[in-house]
């Protein structure tokens, strides 16, 4: 098969902004509050259940659906209602890096599209949105709804995104995927994608070469070669 174009898929949380920020912690706190409010759990039990379901199902929502029949949209509306000061701040360096990337780019996130859009706007990246004015803008957002609520690291999510990308960019497209979670990247590697681990500040030392690239920030990659 003739090699096709490179396509870059980017996770949002802790990939486009540093893991040192409190943004995702604010979302986790909202998840805990959701379970305390609607399931009647105490704070410690809610936090433990959040982590347990996240580990078992890939997303806490998937577990809550299976076990408690929660409404997806109500859950997402609640957990993403974080205050503005918790959103990631403007990032001119990332904006400049994304503007230099010549390859088609997409967001691939377990969140709903509105959360990613809100975060991108807070980061000063509104003109890179699919309907923005930037020359090199995002082609689209593969969110949890696009994946039919079967989020990363579950394999069907990757198969669906893979099929969509290849339909647009050709069967020989070389897909590069950047994410902060190792389990998400392991599923991407099984799909045959090039893996880029955005190394979180809480992760231990890098051992071996389990992923194709390991960097603390996207801006450390060459925008042309993605190396």
ZATORLO-723800 format. One record per residue (C-alpha): residue number from 1; residue in three letters; x, y, z. Coordinates in Angstrom, 1 decimal. Each point is the difference from the previous one (the first is absolute). Layout:
# ZATORLO-723800
NUM;ALA;X;Y;Z
...
***
This chain:
# ZATORLO-723800
1;UNK;0.0;0.0;0.0
2;UNK;1.3;3.4;-1.0
3;UNK;0.9;2.1;3.1
4;UNK;-2.6;2.7;0.6
5;UNK;0.1;3.3;1.9
6;UNK;0.9;0.3;3.6
7;UNK;-3.1;0.8;2.2
8;UNK;0.4;1.2;3.6
9;UNK;-2.5;-0.9;2.7
10;UNK;0.2;1.9;3.3
11;UNK;-1.5;-0.8;3.3
12;UNK;-1.2;3.1;1.8
13;UNK;0.3;-0.2;3.8
14;UNK;3.6;-0.2;1.3
15;UNK;1.2;-0.1;-3.7
16;UNK;-0.7;3.4;-1.3
17;UNK;0.5;1.5;3.4
18;UNK;2.5;-1.0;2.8
19;UNK;-0.9;-2.6;2.6
20;UNK;1.2;2.4;2.6
21;UNK;-3.2;2.1;-0.5
22;UNK;-3.0;-0.6;2.2
23;UNK;-2.6;-0.2;-2.9
24;UNK;-0.5;-3.8;0.0
25;UNK;0.0;0.0;3.9
26;UNK;-2.9;2.4;-0.2
27;UNK;-1.8;-2.4;-2.3
28;UNK;0.7;-2.9;2.3
29;UNK;-1.4;2.0;2.9
30;UNK;-3.2;0.6;-2.0
31;UNK;-0.2;-3.8;-0.7
32;UNK;0.3;-0.7;3.7
33;UNK;-2.6;2.6;0.7
34;UNK;-2.3;-1.6;-2.5
35;UNK;0.2;-3.3;1.7
36;UNK;-0.5;1.5;3.4
37;UNK;-3.0;2.0;-1.2
38;UNK;-1.8;-2.6;-2.1
39;UNK;1.2;-3.3;1.5
40;UNK;0.1;1.1;3.6
41;UNK;3.7;-1.0;0.5
42;UNK;2.4;1.6;2.5
43;UNK;3.0;1.9;-1.3
44;UNK;2.5;-2.8;0.6
45;UNK;-2.3;-2.7;-1.6
46;UNK;-0.7;2.2;-3.0
47;UNK;3.7;0.6;-0.6
48;UNK;0.8;-3.7;0.3
49;UNK;-2.8;-1.0;-2.4
50;UNK;1.0;2.6;-2.5
51;UNK;3.5;-1.5;-0.2
52;UNK;-1.2;-3.5;0.0
53;UNK;-2.5;0.5;-2.9
54;UNK;2.6;2.0;-1.9
55;UNK;2.5;-2.9;0.3
56;UNK;-2.6;-2.7;-0.9
57;UNK;-2.0;1.7;-2.8
58;UNK;2.3;2.7;-1.4
59;UNK;-2.3;2.8;1.1
60;UNK;-1.9;0.4;3.2
61;UNK;-3.1;0.8;-2.0
62;UNK;0.0;-3.4;-1.7
63;UNK;0.1;-1.7;3.4
64;UNK;-2.8;2.2;1.4
65;UNK;-2.1;-0.8;-3.0
66;UNK;0.5;-3.7;0.4
67;UNK;-0.6;0.0;3.8
68;UNK;-2.4;2.8;0.6
69;UNK;-1.5;1.0;-3.3
70;UNK;1.0;3.7;0.2
71;UNK;-1.0;2.3;-2.9
72;UNK;3.0;0.8;-2.2
73;UNK;-0.8;3.6;-0.8
74;UNK;-1.0;0.9;3.5
75;UNK;3.2;-1.5;1.3
76;UNK;2.2;1.9;-2.5
77;UNK;-1.9;3.3;0.6
78;UNK;0.7;-0.4;3.7
79;UNK;3.6;-1.0;0.0
80;UNK;1.1;2.6;-2.5
81;UNK;-1.6;2.9;1.8
82;UNK;3.3;1.0;1.5
83;UNK;0.7;3.6;0.8
84;UNK;1.9;2.1;-2.5
85;UNK;3.2;0.4;2.1
86;UNK;0.5;-3.8;-0.2
87;UNK;0.3;0.0;-3.8
88;UNK;3.5;-0.1;-1.5
89;UNK;1.5;3.5;-0.7
90;UNK;1.1;1.3;-3.4
91;UNK;3.0;-1.8;-1.5
92;UNK;1.7;2.0;-2.8
93;UNK;2.7;-2.6;-0.4
94;UNK;-2.5;-2.8;-0.7
95;UNK;-1.9;2.3;-2.3
96;UNK;3.2;0.8;-2.0
97;UNK;0.9;-3.7;-0.1
98;UNK;-3.5;-1.1;-1.2
99;UNK;0.1;2.7;-2.7
100;UNK;3.2;-1.5;-1.3
101;UNK;-1.2;-3.6;-0.2
102;UNK;-0.7;-0.7;-3.7
103;UNK;-1.9;-3.2;0.6
104;UNK;-3.7;-0.4;0.4
105;UNK;-0.8;0.1;3.8
106;UNK;-2.9;-1.2;2.0
107;UNK;-0.9;-0.1;3.7
108;UNK;-0.7;-3.5;1.3
109;UNK;-1.5;0.2;3.5
110;UNK;-2.1;-1.8;2.5
111;UNK;-1.7;3.2;0.8
112;UNK;-2.9;1.6;-1.8
113;UNK;0.7;2.4;-2.8
114;UNK;-1.2;3.1;2.0
115;UNK;2.6;-0.7;2.7
116;UNK;2.8;-0.1;-2.5
117;UNK;-1.2;3.1;-1.8
118;UNK;-0.4;1.9;3.3
119;UNK;3.6;-0.9;1.0
120;UNK;1.4;0.9;-3.4
121;UNK;-1.6;3.4;0.1
122;UNK;1.4;0.6;3.5
123;UNK;3.4;-0.9;-1.3
124;UNK;-0.2;2.6;-2.8
125;UNK;-0.4;-2.6;-2.7
126;UNK;-3.5;0.9;-1.2
127;UNK;1.2;0.8;-3.5
128;UNK;1.3;-3.5;-0.3
129;UNK;-3.4;-1.6;0.5
130;UNK;-1.5;-1.6;-3.1
131;UNK;-2.1;3.1;-0.8
132;UNK;2.8;2.4;0.9
133;UNK;2.1;2.4;-2.1
134;UNK;3.4;-1.5;0.3
135;UNK;1.6;-1.5;-3.1
136;UNK;1.1;-3.2;1.8
137;UNK;-3.0;-0.7;2.1
138;UNK;-1.4;-3.2;1.6
139;UNK;-1.9;-2.2;-2.4
140;UNK;-2.4;-1.2;2.6
141;UNK;-0.6;-1.4;3.5
142;UNK;-0.5;-3.7;0.7
143;UNK;-1.8;0.1;3.3
144;UNK;-1.7;-2.5;2.2
145;UNK;-3.3;0.3;-1.9
146;UNK;1.8;-0.6;-3.3
147;UNK;1.3;-3.2;1.5
148;UNK;-3.5;-1.0;0.9
149;UNK;1.0;0.5;3.7
150;UNK;2.5;-2.8;-0.2
151;UNK;3.1;2.0;1.0
152;UNK;3.7;-0.5;0.1
153;UNK;1.7;-2.4;0.7
154;UNK;-2.8;-2.3;-1.3
155;UNK;1.0;-1.3;-3.4
156;UNK;-3.3;0.7;-1.8
157;UNK;0.7;3.8;0.5
158;UNK;3.3;-0.3;-1.9
159;UNK;-1.5;-2.1;-2.8
160;UNK;-2.7;2.6;-0.5
161;UNK;2.4;2.9;-0.2
162;UNK;2.4;-2.0;-2.1
163;UNK;-2.7;-0.8;-2.6
164;UNK;-1.1;3.7;-0.1
165;UNK;3.5;1.3;-0.4
166;UNK;0.8;-2.5;-2.8
167;UNK;-3.2;0.8;-1.8
168;UNK;1.0;3.7;-0.2
169;UNK;3.8;-0.3;-0.4
170;UNK;0.4;-3.3;-1.7
171;UNK;0.7;-3.6;1.2
172;UNK;3.7;0.7;0.1
173;UNK;-0.3;2.9;2.5
174;UNK;2.7;-0.1;2.7
175;UNK;-1.8;0.8;3.2
176;UNK;2.0;1.5;2.9
177;UNK;-1.7;0.2;3.4
178;UNK;1.0;2.1;3.0
179;UNK;-1.4;-0.8;3.5
180;UNK;1.1;0.2;3.6
181;UNK;-1.5;-3.4;1.0
182;UNK;2.0;-3.1;-0.7
183;UNK;-3.0;-2.3;-0.3
184;UNK;-1.4;2.3;-2.7
185;UNK;3.2;-0.2;-1.9
186;UNK;0.3;-3.8;0.4
187;UNK;-3.4;-0.3;-1.8
188;UNK;1.3;2.5;-2.7
189;UNK;3.1;-2.1;-0.5
190;UNK;-2.2;-3.1;-0.4
191;UNK;-1.9;1.9;-2.7
192;UNK;3.3;0.6;-1.9
193;UNK;0.3;3.7;0.8
194;UNK;3.2;1.8;0.9
195;UNK;-0.1;0.8;3.7
196;UNK;1.1;3.2;1.7
197;UNK;0.0;-0.1;3.8
198;UNK;-0.4;3.5;1.6
199;UNK;1.8;-0.9;3.2
200;UNK;-2.0;1.2;3.0
201;UNK;1.8;1.7;2.9
202;UNK;-1.2;-2.8;2.3
203;UNK;1.3;-2.8;-2.1
204;UNK;3.2;-1.8;0.9
205;UNK;3.2;-0.1;-2.1
206;UNK;-0.4;-1.2;-3.6
207;UNK;1.1;-3.6;-0.3
208;UNK;0.7;-1.6;-3.4
209;UNK;-1.6;0.9;-3.3
210;UNK;-3.6;-1.1;0.4
211;UNK;-1.2;3.1;-1.9
212;UNK;1.4;1.6;-3.1
213;UNK;0.4;3.4;1.5
214;UNK;0.2;1.2;3.6
215;UNK;-0.1;3.8;0.7
216;UNK;-1.2;2.2;2.8
217;UNK;-1.8;2.3;-2.4
218;UNK;-1.2;0.0;-3.6
219;UNK;2.2;3.0;-0.7
220;UNK;3.0;-2.2;0.5
221;UNK;-0.9;-1.9;-3.2
222;UNK;1.1;1.2;-3.5
223;UNK;-3.3;1.1;-1.6
224;UNK;1.0;-1.4;-3.4
225;UNK;1.4;-3.4;0.9
226;UNK;-1.8;-0.4;3.4
227;UNK;3.3;-1.4;1.3
***
